[in-house]
Amino acid sequence: MSFHKPTGFDSVTSGLKRLQEGAIPTDFILESSSGKTWNVHKAVLLMQSDVLFRMVTAENFAECQNGRVVLEDAADPCIDVLVAYMYSLTVKIDTCILYFEGVEDVEASKAETRILIGLCRLADLYNIEPVFDFAYFSIMGWFIYSDIDLIEIVLDTFAEFNTIPESLWEAVTKETAFFLHHKEQIDMERVHAMMKRIRSLRWMC
């Protein structure tokens, strides 16, 4: 017979799981711009985000009065991942990009990139550092292991967004420049066409 004394982390994750399973009724709502809603616990929001903490507890905030917050410009899949993280402390997304074998499905790869960029935006806005770090370093990893096809997908997907966290933009710009500088036998006309579609990268053309 053995006895496992729960660690502090075990206790927290067990408590979050019980909340998610309905041990205590939810008392707040997250809503996307599409109208989809997620029933959550204020206590969980308070644990994860100081920004949400203020919105939930400050009586002069409309969100506190209405018992809900609308996460503007956030895609539903991003909020799915965010809420799952809040109750598990683990970030999980379905991945389709094979780091050492290149891109198999362009549209699926773009969809994955959109989720990661969306997570960066959400986590940056609401100051949820672990989620931001996961998405940030996932994107940065593609510059290390991948080829021009994936870099083009990343840059094209970035061009779809009006706002990107500054630290992410700076890193993508720097890694793109480094990648192109050290990559041999690359189609520079193709590269220049990519860069011109993104204002902040045109200086590299």
C-alpha positions in Angstrom: 0.0 0.0 0.0 1.2 3.5 -0.8 0.1 6.9 0.0 0.6 9.9 -2.2 0.5 13.2 -0.4 -0.9 15.7 -2.8 1.4 18.6 -3.7 0.1 22.2 -3.8 -0.2 21.9 -7.5 -2.1 18.6 -7.3 -4.6 20.2 -4.8 -5.2 23.2 -7.0 -5.8 21.2 -10.2 -8.0 18.8 -8.3 -10.1 21.7 -7.0 -10.3 23.2 -10.4 -11.5 19.9 -11.9 -14.2 19.6 -9.2 -15.4 23.1 -10.1 -15.5 22.3 -13.8 -17.5 19.1 -13.0 -20.1 21.2 -11.3 -19.3 20.9 -7.6 -20.2 24.6 -7.3 -22.6 26.3 -9.7 -21.0 28.8 -12.1 -21.6 32.5 -11.5 -20.1 34.3 -14.5 -20.3 34.2 -18.3 -17.6 34.7 -20.9 -19.0 35.5 -24.3 -17.4 35.8 -27.7 -18.3 38.2 -30.5 -20.1 35.4 -32.2 -22.5 35.1 -29.3 -21.2 31.8 -28.0 -21.0 31.6 -24.2 -19.0 29.8 -21.5 -20.2 29.4 -18.0 -17.4 29.9 -15.6 -16.6 30.6 -11.9 -15.5 34.0 -10.7 -13.0 32.4 -8.4 -11.3 30.8 -11.4 -11.1 34.1 -13.3 -9.7 35.7 -10.2 -6.9 33.1 -10.0 -5.9 33.5 -13.6 -6.1 37.2 -14.5 -5.7 40.4 -12.7 -7.5 42.2 -15.5 -10.5 39.9 -15.2 -10.2 40.2 -11.5 -10.9 44.0 -11.8 -13.7 43.5 -14.3 -15.4 40.9 -12.1 -15.1 42.7 -8.8 -15.2 46.4 -9.5 -18.8 47.5 -9.2 -18.3 50.4 -11.6 -17.5 48.0 -14.4 -20.4 47.0 -16.6 -19.1 43.4 -16.7 -19.4 43.1 -12.9 -22.9 44.5 -13.0 -24.0 42.2 -15.8 -22.2 39.1 -14.7 -20.6 38.6 -18.1 -17.7 39.8 -20.2 -17.6 39.9 -24.0 -14.2 38.9 -25.4 -14.2 41.1 -28.5 -12.4 39.9 -31.6 -11.6 36.5 -30.0 -12.4 33.4 -32.1 -14.4 30.7 -30.4 -11.6 28.1 -30.6 -9.3 30.5 -28.8 -11.7 30.9 -25.9 -12.2 27.2 -25.8 -8.5 26.7 -25.2 -8.4 29.6 -22.7 -11.3 28.3 -20.6 -9.8 24.7 -20.7 -6.5 26.1 -19.5 -8.2 28.0 -16.6 -9.6 24.7 -15.3 -6.7 22.5 -16.0 -3.6 24.7 -16.0 -2.6 23.0 -19.2 -2.7 24.5 -22.7 -3.8 22.1 -25.3 -4.5 22.5 -29.0 -4.8 20.1 -31.9 -1.6 20.3 -33.9 -1.2 19.6 -37.5 2.2 21.1 -38.2 5.0 18.5 -38.3 8.2 20.3 -37.3 10.6 18.0 -39.1 8.5 16.9 -42.0 7.1 20.2 -43.3 3.5 21.3 -44.0 0.9 18.6 -45.0 -2.3 20.7 -45.0 -2.0 24.4 -45.6 -5.4 25.4 -44.5 -5.2 23.3 -41.3 -1.8 24.9 -40.6 -3.3 28.4 -41.1 -6.1 27.5 -38.7 -3.6 26.4 -36.1 -1.6 29.6 -36.5 -4.8 31.7 -36.1 -5.5 30.0 -32.8 -2.0 30.6 -31.6 -2.0 34.2 -32.6 -5.5 34.6 -31.1 -4.3 33.1 -27.9 -1.3 35.5 -27.8 -3.7 38.4 -28.2 -6.2 37.2 -25.6 -3.5 36.3 -23.1 -1.7 39.7 -23.7 -5.0 41.6 -23.2 -6.0 39.8 -20.0 -2.4 39.2 -18.7 -2.5 35.4 -18.6 1.2 34.8 -19.0 1.4 30.9 -19.3 -1.0 31.0 -22.2 0.9 33.8 -23.9 4.2 31.9 -23.4 2.8 28.7 -24.8 1.5 30.3 -28.0 4.5 32.6 -28.4 7.1 29.9 -28.2 5.0 27.5 -30.4 5.1 30.1 -33.2 8.8 30.9 -32.6 9.6 27.1 -32.8 8.5 27.0 -36.4 11.3 29.3 -37.4 13.8 26.9 -36.0 12.6 23.6 -37.5 10.7 24.5 -40.6 11.1 25.7 -44.2 9.9 28.6 -46.3 6.5 27.0 -46.9 5.6 27.2 -43.2 7.2 30.7 -42.8 4.9 31.9 -45.6 1.9 30.4 -43.9 2.8 32.1 -40.6 3.3 35.5 -42.3 0.2 35.2 -44.4 -1.8 34.4 -41.3 -0.3 37.3 -39.3 -1.4 39.6 -42.1 -5.1 38.7 -41.3 -4.9 40.4 -37.9 -5.2 44.2 -37.4 -3.5 44.1 -34.0 -0.7 41.8 -32.7 1.1 42.0 -29.4 4.2 44.1 -29.9 6.6 41.6 -28.5 5.3 38.9 -30.8 5.6 41.2 -33.9 9.2 42.1 -32.9 10.1 38.4 -32.5 8.6 37.3 -35.8 10.3 40.1 -37.6 13.7 39.3 -36.1 13.3 35.5 -36.7 12.2 36.0 -40.3 15.2 38.2 -41.0 17.5 35.6 -39.4 15.8 32.7 -41.3 16.2 34.4 -44.6 19.8 35.5 -44.0 20.9 31.9 -43.2 18.7 30.0 -45.7 20.4 29.0 -48.9 18.7 28.3 -52.3 15.6 30.4 -51.5 13.2 32.0 -53.9 13.8 35.7 -53.1 11.0 36.9 -55.4 8.6 34.8 -53.4 10.0 36.1 -50.1 9.7 39.8 -51.2 6.1 39.2 -52.3 5.4 37.8 -48.8 7.0 40.8 -47.1 5.2 43.4 -49.1 1.8 42.0 -47.8 2.8 42.9 -44.3 3.6 46.5 -43.6 5.9 46.0 -40.6 8.1 43.6 -42.7 8.5 45.7 -45.8 11.8 47.1 -44.7 13.4 43.7 -45.3 12.5 43.8 -49.0 
